[in-house]
Amino acid sequence: MLKANGEREIIIHGVDVRPDAVGRFLCDGFDLVPTGASPGYVPALATVIENVRPDLLFVQSSHEIETVARRRAVFEELGATVLADGVSGIVTAGDKALMHKACAEIPVPQPEMLLPRSLDEFVDGARELGYPSVPVCFKPPVAKGSRGFRILSAEVDRVHELLHERPINRYMTLPEFEGLFRGVEPFPELMLMEYVDAPEVTVDLFADKGEIVFHQTRTREEFLTGLAMAFKTIDRPDLVELTRKVVRHLGLDYYQSVQWIGGKLLEINPRVSTFVYQEDFIIPYLGIKYALGELDAEGVALAQSRVRFSRRSVRYYDQVFWDE
């Protein structure tokens, strides 16, 4: 969609830790770099920037956004505008427990949450939240793509699950959890939460030092292996205003996806996400124009007015072929 901006030709040079990363085949050039957590990541990325001399460094992965934000001066000295800033906001948004604690100060609606420090505290907390009468859920404070997320329900039917469901199931009973973690030391850091069975809504946005510049609101319609696979745009000014409060309070910058469930704050992804694109409203490209000083307040308002609440998106699998 950056290539399809309709205004100018964009040359994209990609980097990844894997030589067969699919994004490589969408780029005009490509280099291998270490993982974002590696000590060699910043020097390797700086070498790429020194060789390629891009106008702008665009960070896509949440595994790298904090590192780049902390070391942005390294890349800016090489002449690249860096789309990563607001380290404290990135840290808070990336840790769901920190985020919930910080946003309780505003406040905004959030699911009830406990932070058990032991298995016994976990079991007591589950019952405090209503188990077995109602389901509860848990997840690690730092995780991606539903990793570590499970719903505790007393109504699990393992025979039905085995015979009729895919072998990826989010449900388990509290006794099953106890059996897994009895004797495990140290007890893992988990958020034990009220389970909200309601549609998820995401406000995708580009921010400038705690103020929303562009935004778009979408639903998450279908899921496959923990990932949303279909979306539609909607008009939810109430959630946009709540999101505005969150963005201001945390001082968030650049690209963010703020997720709500049943009107309650679920999580924040401090990075580009699965936007619903329009030919005339491409949030990543608009963010680039804004960062380069090409959009004033009038241009921002005009872009925002183009958002259509009839837009739909479906993700699907594809293949690429190449010779080594």
TAZI-V912067 format. One line per field, one symbol per residue. psi: psi as a letter, one per 30 degrees, with the letter a starting at -180 (. if undefined). A space follows every 10 residues. Layout:
psi = ???
//
This chain:
psi = fefgfgelkk kkjlllfkfg kefefflflk lklllffkff eeeeeeeeee eehlfkjjke kfffeeeeee gfeeeefggk kkiklieeee eeefjeeeee eefffellkl kkklikflee eeeeeeeeff kfellllllk ejllhgkfkl kjkfgkjeee eeffllgjkf klleeeeeee fjfkklkljk kklkjjilkk kkjklkljhg kkellkkllj elkkhfkkfk lkkljifeee eeeeeeeeef hllbkkjjkk khgkkelkji lkailjklfg ijeeeeeeee eggfkaeeee eeeeffkkgg klkkllklll klk.
//
